[in-house]
Amino acid sequence: MDWKQAKTILIWAFIVLNLVLAVILYQNTKGGEISRDTIINTQKILEQNNVHIECPIPKYNGKDFILQYEETVLDKSKIINRLLGDNYSKISDNIYEKGTEKLVFNSGCYFEYSDSGSNKKIYSQSKSEVEIYLKELAKKLGIPLDEFQLDSFSSSPSGEDPKAVYKGIYKNYTVFDNYIEVEIGKAGLKSIKYQYKKPLTISSRDIKVIPVYQILVTKMTGYPGIDISDVDIGFKGIKGDKDTKTLYEGLSWRITTNQGKEFYFNATSGELME
């Protein structure tokens, strides 16, 4: 065999080797994706178990992320003054009442206000009017509304008694444990629930999340008759590090039904969360 022929053979061998490696790399990369067939099979299994899904099934199966928080402290005097005004009764360090109104504080970052009467008049129950009212109220209470986004808006079949729910947002991730819930009645503001811890940073870790199709198949098939309207991912499950006094939480899958019920699952363990 002369050198020219040997050189040609080596070149072709090199080309074939590169093609083989390219195919192997493609298959390895492809193996990390959620295939269309997997999604279709998941939908079939859900239907067979009388679980109806009306939204796309997310395909994310990448790394988990950790959100670090900073503890926040509410300005209790400002909130009491703006919501109850004067002549209220102090039931305990964290409970205040005035007529049909009640204000409860908990853990420094949470408060709940309720009114069974008609002390806070709202003259429209439309979505836009409720948002305008909440923006004004947030300014008065010192609530960082710019760190929240409207998550859901619902009302009774007659269009009355609307409820607006806002969830925290940080770097395009939903922060489920930061929320504002506002309920409006015919006579006025019925209740507000508020919880907020300040997000600081997001970092990744070398643990992959469980694809949500697996949770749908292994967990949600146990709830026959439900209609799933949305599936998304965000941060939930605040934990504390005793040594560093750091608050943090990882990603969680949220599965929402048409009836407004929410199921949360830890995205790395698949366990149902409170």
C-alpha positions in Angstrom: 0.0 0.0 0.0 1.5 3.3 -1.0 1.5 6.4 1.1 -1.2 8.2 -0.9 -3.7 5.4 -0.5 -2.9 5.1 3.2 -3.4 8.9 3.6 -6.8 8.7 2.0 -7.8 5.8 4.2 -6.7 7.7 7.3 -8.7 10.8 6.2 -11.8 8.8 5.7 -11.4 7.0 9.0 -11.0 10.3 10.7 -14.2 11.6 9.1 -16.2 8.5 10.0 -14.9 8.7 13.6 -16.0 12.3 13.9 -19.4 11.4 12.5 -19.8 8.6 15.1 -18.7 10.9 17.9 -21.2 13.5 16.7 -24.0 10.9 16.7 -23.1 9.8 20.2 -23.0 13.4 21.5 -26.3 14.1 19.9 -27.9 11.0 21.5 -26.5 11.9 24.9 -27.8 15.4 24.6 -31.2 14.2 23.3 -31.4 11.8 26.2 -31.6 14.8 28.6 -34.7 16.1 26.9 -38.3 15.2 27.5 -39.6 13.7 24.3 -43.0 14.5 22.7 -44.0 10.9 23.0 -43.4 11.1 26.8 -45.7 14.1 27.0 -48.4 12.3 24.9 -48.1 9.2 27.0 -48.4 11.2 30.2 -51.6 12.8 28.9 -53.0 9.4 28.0 -52.3 8.0 31.5 -53.9 11.0 33.1 -57.1 10.6 31.0 -57.2 6.9 31.8 -57.3 7.9 35.5 -60.0 10.5 35.0 -57.6 13.4 35.5 -58.0 16.1 32.8 -55.2 18.5 32.0 -55.9 21.6 30.0 -52.5 23.2 29.9 -49.0 22.3 28.4 -46.8 20.0 30.5 -43.5 21.8 31.2 -40.4 19.9 30.0 -37.8 21.3 32.4 -35.6 18.7 34.0 -32.4 20.7 34.6 -30.7 21.8 37.8 -32.3 22.8 41.0 -31.8 26.4 42.2 -31.7 27.8 45.7 -33.2 31.2 46.6 -31.7 32.9 49.6 -33.8 35.3 51.7 -33.4 38.0 54.2 -35.8 38.2 57.2 -38.0 41.2 57.1 -39.8 43.0 59.9 -43.2 44.7 59.4 -43.9 48.3 60.5 -46.7 47.3 62.9 -47.6 50.8 64.0 -48.0 52.0 60.4 -50.2 49.0 59.4 -52.3 49.3 62.6 -52.8 53.0 61.9 -53.7 52.7 58.3 -56.0 49.7 58.7 -57.7 50.4 62.0 -57.1 54.0 62.7 -57.7 55.2 66.2 -59.7 53.7 69.2 -58.7 50.1 68.5 -58.3 47.5 71.2 -55.0 45.6 71.8 -56.0 42.0 72.6 -52.4 40.8 72.7 -49.0 41.8 71.3 -50.1 40.5 67.9 -53.9 40.9 67.9 -55.8 44.1 67.5 -59.5 44.7 67.0 -61.9 47.5 66.3 -65.6 46.8 65.9 -66.0 44.2 63.1 -62.3 44.6 62.1 -59.5 42.3 63.3 -55.7 42.5 62.6 -53.3 39.7 63.4 -49.5 39.7 63.1 -47.4 36.6 63.0 -43.6 35.9 62.8 -42.6 39.5 61.9 -43.3 39.1 58.2 -47.0 38.2 58.1 -50.3 39.9 58.9 -53.9 39.2 58.3 -56.7 41.7 58.3 -60.4 40.9 58.2 -63.6 42.9 58.4 -67.1 41.3 58.7 -68.7 44.8 58.4 -68.3 47.6 55.8 -65.6 49.9 57.1 -63.4 49.9 54.0 -65.6 50.9 51.1 -64.7 49.9 47.5 -67.0 51.3 44.9 -66.1 48.8 42.1 -65.3 45.1 42.1 -63.7 45.0 38.7 -60.2 43.6 38.3 -58.7 46.9 37.3 -60.3 48.8 40.2 -59.2 46.2 42.7 -55.6 46.6 41.4 -55.8 50.4 41.7 -57.1 50.1 45.2 -54.4 47.6 46.2 -51.6 49.9 44.8 -52.8 52.8 46.9 -53.2 50.6 50.0 -49.7 49.1 49.5 -48.1 52.5 49.5 -49.8 53.4 52.8 -48.8 50.1 54.4 -45.2 50.0 53.1 -45.8 46.8 51.0 -43.3 46.4 48.1 -46.0 45.7 45.5 -43.4 46.0 42.7 -42.0 42.6 43.9 -45.3 40.9 43.3 -47.4 40.0 40.3 -51.0 39.1 39.9 -51.3 35.4 40.0 -55.1 34.9 39.9 -58.3 36.8 40.0 -61.6 35.1 40.6 -65.2 35.9 41.6 -68.5 34.3 42.2 -70.7 33.2 39.2 -72.6 36.5 39.6 -69.3 38.5 39.3 -69.3 39.6 42.9 -67.0 38.9 45.8 -63.8 38.9 43.8 -60.5 37.6 45.2 -57.1 38.7 43.9 -54.0 36.7 44.7 -50.5 38.1 44.1 -47.3 36.0 44.3 -43.8 37.2 44.8 -41.6 37.5 41.7 -37.8 37.5 41.6 -35.6 37.3 38.5 -38.5 35.8 36.5 -39.2 33.1 39.1 -42.4 32.9 41.1 -41.8 33.0 44.8 -44.8 31.1 46.2 -44.2 31.9 49.8 -44.4 35.6 49.2 -48.0 36.5 48.6 -50.9 39.0 49.0 -54.4 37.8 49.1 -57.3 40.3 48.9 -61.0 39.5 49.2 -63.7 42.1 48.3 -67.3 41.8 49.5 -70.4 43.7 48.5 -69.9 46.2 51.4 -66.2 46.6 50.9 -62.8 45.1 51.8 -63.3 41.7 53.5 -59.7 40.6 54.1 -56.0 40.9 53.3 -53.4 38.3 53.9 -49.7 39.3 53.4 -46.4 37.5 53.8 -43.0 38.7 52.5 -39.3 37.8 53.0 -36.9 39.7 50.9 -35.2 37.6 48.2 -31.4 38.2 47.9 -29.7 35.8 45.5 -30.3 32.7 43.4 -27.7 30.0 42.9 -27.7 26.6 41.2 -26.7 23.3 42.7 -25.7 19.9 41.1 -29.0 18.3 41.7 -31.5 17.8 38.9 -35.2 18.4 39.4 -37.8 15.7 38.9 -39.6 16.3 35.6 -43.2 17.2 36.3 -44.6 14.5 34.0 -43.3 12.0 36.6 -45.2 13.8 39.4 -48.3 14.0 37.3 -48.2 10.2 36.7 -47.2 9.1 40.2 -49.0 11.6 42.3 -51.9 13.3 40.5 -53.5 10.1 39.2 -54.5 9.7 42.8 -57.0 12.5 42.4 -59.6 11.3 39.9 -62.1 13.8 38.6 -59.9 16.9 38.9 -59.2 19.3 36.0 -55.7 20.7 35.9 -55.6 24.2 34.6 -51.9 25.1 35.1 -48.5 23.7 35.9 -45.6 25.9 36.8 -42.4 26.0 38.8 -41.1 28.4 41.5 -39.6 28.7 45.0 -41.4 27.3 48.1 -40.6 25.8 51.4 -38.6 28.3 53.5 -35.9 26.7 55.6 -33.3 28.2 58.0 -29.7 27.4 58.5 -29.0 27.6 62.3 -25.2 28.2 61.8 -25.4 31.0 59.2 -29.0 32.2 60.1 -29.7 32.1 56.4 -33.2 31.5 55.0 -33.4 29.6 51.8 -35.6 27.3 49.6 -35.4 25.3 46.4 -37.7 24.8 43.4 -41.1 23.3 43.7 -43.7 22.3 41.1 -47.2 23.8 41.4 -50.2 22.1 39.9 -53.4 24.2 39.9 -56.9 22.9 39.3 -59.9 24.7 37.7 -61.4 24.9 41.2 -58.5 26.9 42.4 -56.9 24.2 44.5 -53.1 24.2 44.4 -50.8 21.2 44.9 -47.1 21.9 45.6 -44.4 19.2 45.2 -40.7 19.5 46.1 -39.0 19.5 42.7 -36.1 17.3 43.8 -37.8 14.8 46.1 -41.3 14.8 44.6 -42.9 15.0 48.0 -46.2 16.8 48.5 -45.7 20.1 50.4 -48.1 22.0 52.7 
